[in-house]
Amino acid sequence: MVAGLFACRETRPDAERSVPSGDTTALVVVNGATAIGFFPPPLDSAEAEESGYSEGLAHVGFALADARACLSRDSLQTVLIVDTAVRVHNRGQVDTLHFSRVDSLSYGIYLIAPGRTPQLINALGPSALSPAVTEALGAYLRRPACPAADSREPAV
């Protein structure tokens, strides 16, 4: 499923000056095609130890790996953010994206590339992200569609 992503936008010309003192929000610098996977941090140590939490986080990582494999010869920067926000520096501008903690909006993959409108990929369950991102990636980057995950050659 592809949906819009609401973000708090900070327009600043210089990434270095855009970091408020004490801000620990990750900064991703976009120099080419980029896939930012995101997943919420655990609410507490008990949640962090739950198998469902670690499996959900792992599935977002698997989807990023599938996105990288999809483009095989082309370059794709992938980043996994475990937080409710990320700062994105793209074309001289820094945007802070805040992710919801509510259900299916709390995880996903954000595709961004210079000169393209960013696109949010989410799915009903983190395990459904891999086919969703590989399906969307070719169209987003205006390249041939990715082969199905089970038809790709195994990574060596």
C-alpha positions as CSV (number, residue, x, y, z in Angstrom):
1,M,0.0,0.0,0.0
2,V,1.3,3.4,-0.9
3,A,0.2,6.4,1.2
4,G,1.1,10.0,1.8
5,L,3.5,10.9,4.6
6,F,2.9,14.0,6.7
7,A,6.0,15.7,7.9
8,C,7.0,18.7,9.9
9,R,9.1,20.6,7.4
10,E,12.0,22.7,8.4
11,T,13.6,24.4,5.5
12,R,17.2,25.2,6.2
13,P,19.9,25.8,3.6
14,D,22.7,24.1,5.6
15,A,22.5,20.7,7.3
16,E,25.2,21.6,9.8
17,R,23.3,24.6,11.1
18,S,20.1,22.7,11.2
19,V,21.0,20.5,14.2
20,P,19.5,22.0,17.3
21,S,21.7,21.6,20.4
22,G,21.1,18.2,22.0
23,D,19.0,16.9,19.1
24,T,19.7,13.2,18.7
25,T,17.4,12.7,15.7
26,A,19.2,10.8,12.9
27,L,20.2,12.8,9.8
28,V,20.1,11.1,6.4
29,V,21.9,12.9,3.6
30,V,20.3,12.0,0.2
31,N,22.9,11.9,-2.5
32,G,21.0,9.5,-4.7
33,A,18.2,6.9,-4.5
34,T,17.6,6.3,-0.8
35,A,15.3,3.9,1.1
36,I,14.7,4.8,4.7
37,G,13.1,2.0,6.7
38,F,11.6,3.1,10.0
39,F,10.2,1.3,13.1
40,P,9.2,2.7,16.4
41,P,11.5,2.3,19.4
42,P,10.2,0.0,22.1
43,L,8.1,1.7,24.8
44,D,10.0,-0.2,27.5
45,S,12.5,-3.0,28.1
46,A,9.7,-5.6,28.3
47,E,8.4,-4.6,24.8
48,A,12.0,-4.7,23.4
49,E,12.3,-8.3,24.6
50,E,9.0,-9.5,23.0
51,S,9.5,-11.7,20.0
52,G,6.8,-9.8,18.0
53,Y,8.7,-6.6,18.4
54,S,12.1,-8.0,17.3
55,E,10.4,-9.9,14.4
56,G,8.7,-6.7,13.2
57,L,12.0,-4.8,13.3
58,A,13.7,-7.6,11.4
59,H,11.1,-7.6,8.7
60,V,11.7,-3.9,8.0
61,G,15.4,-4.8,7.7
62,F,14.6,-7.7,5.3
63,A,12.5,-5.3,3.1
64,L,15.5,-2.9,2.9
65,A,17.8,-5.8,1.9
66,D,15.3,-6.9,-0.7
67,A,15.2,-3.3,-2.0
68,R,19.0,-3.3,-2.3
69,A,19.0,-6.7,-4.1
70,C,16.2,-5.5,-6.4
71,L,18.5,-2.9,-7.9
72,S,21.5,-5.2,-7.9
73,R,23.9,-3.2,-10.1
74,D,22.5,0.2,-9.3
75,S,23.2,2.1,-6.1
76,L,20.6,2.4,-3.4
77,Q,21.4,3.8,0.0
78,T,19.4,2.1,2.7
79,V,19.0,3.2,6.3
80,L,17.1,1.7,9.2
81,I,15.8,4.2,11.7
82,V,14.4,3.0,15.0
83,D,12.8,6.2,16.2
84,T,9.7,8.3,15.7
85,A,11.5,10.9,13.5
86,V,14.3,11.3,11.0
87,R,15.8,14.4,9.5
88,V,16.4,14.2,5.7
89,H,18.9,16.5,4.0
90,N,18.0,16.6,0.3
91,R,19.0,19.3,-2.3
92,G,20.0,21.9,0.3
93,Q,16.9,21.5,2.5
94,V,16.4,19.6,5.7
95,D,13.0,18.1,6.5
96,T,12.1,16.5,9.8
97,L,9.7,13.6,9.3
98,H,7.7,12.4,12.3
99,F,6.3,8.9,12.1
100,S,3.2,7.9,13.9
101,R,3.2,5.3,16.8
102,V,-0.2,4.1,15.6
103,D,-0.4,0.6,14.1
104,S,0.5,0.3,10.4
105,L,1.7,3.9,10.3
106,S,4.5,3.3,12.8
107,Y,6.6,1.3,10.4
108,G,7.4,1.5,6.7
109,I,9.9,2.5,4.0
110,Y,10.3,6.0,2.8
111,L,11.7,6.2,-0.8
112,I,13.4,9.5,-1.7
113,A,15.6,10.5,-4.6
114,P,16.8,13.9,-5.9
115,G,14.2,15.3,-8.3
116,R,11.5,12.9,-7.3
117,T,8.5,13.4,-4.9
118,P,9.1,11.2,-1.8
119,Q,7.0,8.1,-1.5
120,L,5.9,6.2,1.6
121,I,5.5,2.4,1.4
122,N,3.6,0.7,4.1
123,A,1.8,-2.5,4.4
124,L,-0.5,-4.5,6.7
125,G,2.2,-6.0,8.8
126,P,6.0,-5.5,8.6
127,S,6.3,-8.9,6.8
128,A,4.4,-7.5,3.8
129,L,6.9,-4.7,3.3
130,S,9.3,-6.7,1.1
131,P,6.9,-7.3,-1.8
132,A,5.4,-3.8,-1.4
133,V,8.8,-2.1,-1.7
134,T,10.1,-4.2,-4.5
135,E,6.9,-3.6,-6.4
136,A,7.1,0.2,-5.9
137,L,10.8,0.7,-6.4
138,G,11.0,0.2,-10.1
139,A,8.2,2.6,-10.8
140,Y,9.5,5.1,-8.4
141,L,13.0,5.2,-9.9
142,R,11.6,4.8,-13.5
143,R,13.4,1.5,-14.0
144,P,12.3,-2.0,-15.0
145,A,10.2,-3.7,-12.4
146,C,12.1,-5.8,-9.8
147,P,11.9,-9.6,-10.1
148,A,9.9,-11.4,-7.5
149,A,12.0,-12.1,-4.4
150,D,12.0,-15.8,-4.9
151,S,13.2,-15.5,-8.5
152,R,16.4,-13.5,-7.7
153,E,19.6,-15.3,-7.4
154,P,20.8,-15.8,-3.9
155,A,23.4,-13.3,-2.6
156,V,26.9,-14.7,-2.3
